[in-house]
Amino acid sequence: MKDDNIVPTISYIHGVIRQHPDGTPIPNARVEFRKSVSLPWKSTRSDENGEYFIEVRNMIFFPKYYVMWAIHADFHMLPTYIQVQNCRNFDIKKDLWLA
């Protein structure tokens, strides 16, 4: 059964997890790309340089808001909202800040 709301795509969200206010990269933070505040969808961990990379396939038609969330035991972050305008092979660079 084919879902007409799904477009076959491969898209990317990437960036650096940084400490507020000085911008120091934070390694080994959990990063979540969520469909809503309470619904984690894709996740990864930042590497030794604080960089993260999430590959997203076959997303629902846009524009749509999503939530980026970084989690680390020593820090606190409020959710960051992003809007994706075009579902066809997008590439979003988004640094996330923890305090």
C-alpha positions in Angstrom: 0.0 0.0 0.0 1.4 3.4 -1.0 1.1 6.4 1.2 0.6 9.5 -0.9 2.0 11.7 1.9 5.4 10.0 1.7 8.1 11.3 -0.7 11.2 9.0 -1.2 14.0 11.2 0.0 17.3 11.1 1.9 17.9 14.2 4.0 20.4 15.3 6.6 20.5 17.3 9.8 23.9 18.0 11.3 25.7 20.5 13.5 27.7 20.8 16.7 26.5 20.6 20.3 28.0 23.6 22.1 28.3 24.9 25.7 26.7 28.3 26.3 28.1 30.9 26.3 31.6 30.2 25.1 30.8 27.7 22.3 33.0 24.8 23.6 31.9 21.6 21.7 30.3 18.9 23.9 31.2 15.3 23.1 28.9 12.3 23.7 25.6 14.3 24.0 22.5 12.5 22.9 20.8 14.3 20.0 17.1 13.7 19.1 15.1 14.8 16.1 11.5 14.7 17.2 8.1 14.9 15.5 6.9 16.6 18.7 8.2 17.4 22.1 7.1 14.0 23.4 7.8 11.8 20.4 11.5 11.0 19.7 12.0 9.8 16.1 15.7 9.7 15.2 18.6 10.0 17.5 22.4 9.8 17.6 25.3 11.0 19.8 27.8 13.8 19.2 31.3 12.7 18.5 34.6 13.7 20.2 34.3 17.1 18.5 30.7 17.7 19.5 29.5 17.1 15.9 26.3 15.1 15.2 24.8 13.8 12.0 21.3 12.4 11.4 20.1 10.9 8.2 16.3 11.1 7.7 14.5 9.1 5.0 11.0 9.4 3.5 9.6 12.3 5.4 6.0 13.5 5.3 5.1 16.5 3.1 6.1 19.9 4.3 6.3 22.6 5.5 6.4 21.1 9.0 7.9 21.9 12.4 10.2 19.5 14.2 12.0 19.5 17.5 15.7 19.1 18.0 16.8 18.1 21.5 20.3 17.6 23.0 20.7 15.7 26.2 23.8 15.5 28.4 23.9 14.7 32.2 25.9 17.8 33.0 23.9 20.3 31.0 20.3 21.6 30.4 18.7 22.5 27.1 15.3 23.8 26.0 14.0 22.2 22.8 14.9 23.9 19.6 12.2 24.1 16.9 13.1 23.9 13.2 10.9 24.3 10.2 11.5 22.3 7.1 10.1 23.9 4.0 11.0 21.3 1.4 11.1 17.5 1.9 13.2 16.8 -1.1 16.7 16.0 0.0 17.2 18.9 2.4 20.4 19.5 4.3 20.1 21.5 7.5 23.0 22.7 9.7 21.8 23.4 13.2 24.1 23.9 16.2 22.5 23.1 19.5 23.4 24.9 22.8 23.5 23.4 26.3 23.9 25.4 29.5 
